Amino acid sequence: MNEIFEYFFEAYFHQDWRDDYASSLEAVEDYSESEPTESKAQLAEALAELSGKSDLPQDTINKLGGNFKPETEGMSVNEWIGRVLEIIDS
């Protein structure tokens, strides 16, 4: 597993992440505001590579170490990755 995925999902999408954030995108915003530019660049590169794969299954995030399925917020995995990229690239 890519180390940046391991860090991102374990730190921001752990078992109790919903106690800290109202939505997954709020967690991503916190990541974007808190983490160094290098970390954000590594995550963006890894997510862009992942999103190049077609129709990722809903359990993709779970397989990467996070406790989240984008369908719970009305998005496909690819849509969620796109939103994450928008946030960390801004």
C-alpha positions in Angstrom: 0.0 0.0 0.0 1.2 3.5 -0.8 2.5 5.2 2.4 0.6 8.4 1.7 -2.7 6.5 1.5 -1.9 4.7 4.7 -1.2 8.0 6.5 -4.2 9.9 5.0 -6.8 7.3 5.6 -5.6 6.1 9.0 -5.2 9.7 10.3 -8.3 11.3 8.8 -10.7 8.3 8.1 -10.1 6.2 11.2 -12.9 4.3 12.8 -14.2 7.3 14.7 -13.6 10.0 12.1 -17.3 11.0 12.1 -16.9 12.2 15.7 -14.5 14.9 14.4 -16.0 15.8 11.0 -19.5 16.4 9.7 -18.6 15.0 6.3 -15.7 13.4 4.5 -15.0 16.6 2.6 -14.6 18.4 5.9 -12.0 15.9 6.9 -10.2 16.5 3.6 -10.3 20.3 4.1 -8.7 19.7 7.5 -6.0 17.6 5.9 -5.4 20.3 3.2 -5.1 23.0 5.8 -3.0 21.0 8.2 -0.5 19.0 6.1 2.6 20.2 4.3 2.6 20.9 0.6 4.8 17.9 -0.1 2.3 15.5 1.6 -0.6 17.1 -0.3 1.3 16.7 -3.6 2.0 13.0 -2.9 -1.6 12.4 -2.1 -2.8 14.2 -5.2 -0.5 12.2 -7.4 -1.5 8.9 -5.8 -5.2 9.7 -6.0 -4.9 10.9 -9.7 -3.3 7.6 -10.5 -6.0 5.7 -8.7 -8.8 7.6 -10.4 -7.4 6.6 -13.8 -8.8 3.2 -13.1 -12.4 2.9 -14.3 -15.3 2.5 -12.0 -13.6 1.9 -8.7 -15.8 -0.2 -6.3 -17.3 1.5 -3.2 -15.0 -0.5 -0.9 -11.9 1.1 -2.5 -11.4 3.4 0.5 -11.8 0.6 2.9 -9.2 -1.4 1.1 -6.8 1.5 1.4 -7.3 1.7 5.2 -10.1 4.2 5.6 -13.5 3.7 7.2 -15.6 5.4 4.5 -17.7 4.6 1.4 -18.4 7.6 -0.8 -21.9 6.3 -1.6 -22.9 7.3 2.0 -22.5 10.9 0.8 -24.1 10.3 -2.6 -20.8 10.0 -4.7 -19.0 7.3 -6.6 -15.4 6.7 -5.6 -14.2 8.5 -8.7 -16.4 11.5 -8.0 -15.2 11.6 -4.4 -11.5 11.4 -5.6 -12.3 14.3 -7.9 -13.7 16.4 -5.1 -10.7 15.5 -2.9 -8.3 16.6 -5.6 -10.1 19.9 -6.0 -9.8 20.6 -2.3 -6.1 19.7 -1.9 -5.1 21.5 -5.1 -6.8 24.8 -4.1 
